[in-house]
Amino acid sequence: MPVRRYLFSLIFFCYKRPSIMSQSSTSIINYALPEPLLDLLGQYLQEQVTPKLDIDPQQLAYRWVGGHRGRLEPLAVNLFLSLDDLHGIDTQKAKLVQNTRQFLKGYPANHVLMTGTRGAGKSSLIRALLQAYHSEGLRIIEIARDDLRVLDKIRAAIRALPADTDCRYIVYCDDLAFNGQDESYRTLKSVLDGALDSEQDKLLVYATSNRRHLLPQLMKDNVNIYNGQTDEVNPYETIDETVSLSDRFGLWLSFHPMDQNTYLHIVRHYLSLSPNRNLDNANDVKESNNNKEENKALPDNIRAAALRWASERGGRSGRVAYQFSRYWIGQAQLAAEDNQS
């Protein structure tokens, strides 16, 4: 970069000439760097020097912001979502809770990769875990896929915490996936398993993705291998590379599309959480205290509206059920307010 070379050459010239430094102050001023260059130098140094990361164990969650030279920003977390609010994913929830409890107790635990259909509750499980176990020392650091290169800095900051700190940190990356030209996944590979100091008892990585192997697998690669059209001497090593990242997650949790009954059950659950349960003139959704009442079918008008909502959204999921409940509760409350005015 021309500007960078020019800055360094001027610094070298000023600091490597003793005769200049021994002259009068007037001569020194003549060889001082111009103000614009000083500003450029200060900006460059500020960009290259990463600020020290300070982690407060009392803070429940952080988010990395600002790219490669960014910082950890404290988050004000809403802990309204509990594990009991997540339905239709009992098997995945039980495995994730068990792994997290092992981690919090200081027992061996695995990095987790949650993959599968969109809106099935992968991200919601992370928020629900924080709600359930923050009092036992669970903390979350959210990081975007494009910022994975700073994982080593975060890991060093966690390692620098006092030895008597009881908090344990889950680095959470949502929607993790890479294209064939993206090299940032190699940093994540080293953190997960591979670096000499990759084993840490106070840090785990939990990631969600709609793609199981995280790196793209192309049909043409297989065709080229079978037809002998590839230029690689060992073409199967390319396939091994595409699955090497996901293999370093010790626990895989797969999420699948839900059936209609599960979807309607989730709709009913979210509607029952409304402060105003009298959602229409027929008092359609009532608070229930037993399983038989909980499994009772939705009224026909709500059932039809929920199914139509899912059809318009292109599928059934916990996210779609939650969004429908917000629509239904909101329009019912607005209609009630309009009737009173």
C-alpha positions, 0 to 999 in steps of 0.5 A: 500500500503506497500510503503505508510505505510512505508513512513508514519511510518518513518515520524511519527517516526521522528516527534514524538520523541522529544529526537531525535530532541534535539540531535546534528545535527549528530544524526538528520542526522542519522534519516533523511529519505533516499533520495529515500524515500524522492523522493517517498514521494514528488511524492506521495504528488504531485499526491495527491494534485490537483493544483489550477484551474485558469480560464481566462475569456478571454480564449474562450475554455479549455480542461481538460488533465492529468486525475484526477490530471490534469489541464485545458489546453487552446485551440486555437479554429478555429472559421471557422464553423458557424451555417449557415453551418449546414444544415438538423438539423434546429429544433435541432439547433433552440432549442439549440440556444434558450437554449444557449441564455437564458443561456447567458442572465442569464435566466433559461436554461437546461442542454442538451443531444444530441443523435442519429446517428453518424456524424449528427452534434452534436459536430459541433453545439458546435463549431458553438455556440462558433463561434456565441456567444463568443462575448456575453460571451460564453466559453467552457470547454471540458472534457472527459467521464473518467475525470468526477470526476473533475467536482466539481473542475471545478465548484468550479473554475467557482464559484470563478470567480469575481462576475462581470465576464460576461462569462458563461461556457458550460462544453462539454462532447463528446461521453458520455456513460457508461457501467454497472460497471462504477460508474463515472456517479454518479458524473455527476448526482450530478452536473446536479441535486441532489447536494445542490449546483447543481444549478449554473447560470454560468455553464451548461453541454452539452453532445453528445452520440449515446445512449439515456439513456447513461447506457446500457439497456439489454433485459435479464434484462426485461426477468428476471423481467417478468419471476421472475428470478431476485434476486432483491426484487425491480427489476424495481429500476434497470431500473429506475437507467439506465434512471436516468442520462439522465433524469437529462438533461432538454433538449433532442435533437435527431438526425436522419439519413438524406435523400439523398436530404439533404445529396446532399444539404450539399455536395453542400454547402461545395463545394460552400465554396471552394476558388476555385469554378471552381472544374472542366472544366464545372464549376460545382459548382458556388456561389449562392445568392438565394434559387433557385440557392442553391437548383439546383441539383449537376452536374451528375459527382459530384452527382454520386461521392458523392452518391458512397462516402456515400455508401462506408462509410455506410450511409449519414450524414453531416460528410460524406458530409464534408469529401467528399467535402474535398476529391473532392476539394483536388483532383480537386486542385491537378489535376489543379496544376499538369496540370500547371506543 
